Amino acid sequence: MRKSMQYLMAVLAFAGVSFAITSCEKDSTTKTTTPTPTAKSASFVEEFDNVGDLTGKGWAFVNNSNPVGQSGWRQGRYESAAQQQYKFIAPVPYLGFPAYSAHTSPNDFVSADATVVNDALTGTGDISAWLIGPAVPIKNGDVLVFYTRAVDDANYGWYSTDRMQVRANYTDGSADVGGSPTSVGSFTTVLADINSSYVFNDPAGNTGGEIGYPRVWTRVEIRFTNVPNGSVPNARFAFRYLGTDAGVFGGTSAENFPSVVGIDSLAFTHQN
């Protein structure tokens, strides 16, 4: 009887030790916590090395030009002009210009040109081609920086005219720009208007004063102000290439020739 009691006590003691170990292991497991992920910044940089990847990053393209042409915003235009027949190309070896920041090729930028509209159909054309950025939070103090330029008129036999707006949609986070050359949809805020007077892209301009669209890569900085309520969680900015009675054949006047505009090395900085 005494031996049986000793055996039982030994078994119970072993069971108690086993439970204690299991309990410690269980307590240790339940107290383990997963680290909190680092918040993703809304800031981003876009070099436009592959324009075909932009839609996957939330960008959008809309060409509201009328009559609509053969292209909209596209991979940077810097190519041989030998086989081109449009008047605005002129007897120059290359159409366009090389990228500001080239990583793989001189075409590492995004561009739009006179072929966004087809004025040959009616003798006139109205340009409105949109490159719309992804939806991001925007607040007062945020900064958008990019580089832009048009062709160098010194290489052409006539003057060209280019214009580009930068606009913002603070209302619904959509890519709605309407459906006509004059519509802007939800992009009602103008952030910048480069060459709004359609001055020649020439150092002397039309009057010897205003010089038109820059003919060399030029830095543009936009600091966001007057954002509704100081901050919008779902906003967009967009680039709008535009022109009136213009195109590859110069519109009805045969004198209003858009050329090529480019954008490169864009950086959006969100103040967290």
Number of C-alpha atoms within 10 A of each C-alpha: 6 7 8 9 10 11 12 12 12 12 11 12 11 12 11 12 11 11 11 12 11 12 12 10 11 11 11 10 10 8 8 8 7 6 6 6 6 6 6 6 12 14 17 12 13 16 20 25 23 16 18 10 11 18 13 9 11 13 17 17 18 18 23 25 26 21 19 21 21 10 15 24 24 19 18 28 24 19 15 12 16 13 6 14 11 12 14 24 22 17 15 13 12 17 20 24 22 19 28 21 18 16 13 9 13 17 23 25 30 23 27 27 27 30 22 29 29 25 25 16 12 11 16 23 29 24 32 28 27 27 24 27 20 21 21 20 20 29 22 17 17 19 18 19 16 19 20 25 23 28 25 20 17 12 14 14 13 15 21 25 25 30 23 23 17 20 22 24 25 23 15 15 20 18 25 16 24 14 14 15 21 15 14 20 14 19 25 14 14 13 16 16 14 17 19 15 13 23 21 24 28 22 17 13 17 16 9 9 10 17 18 24 28 20 19 14 20 16 15 13 15 15 14 18 15 10 17 12 8 12 18 19 14 16 23 25 23 23 22 23 28 27 25 18 19 27 31 27 23 22 22 16 12 15 18 25 26 33 25 26 26 25 24 26 21 19 17 20 17 19 14 10
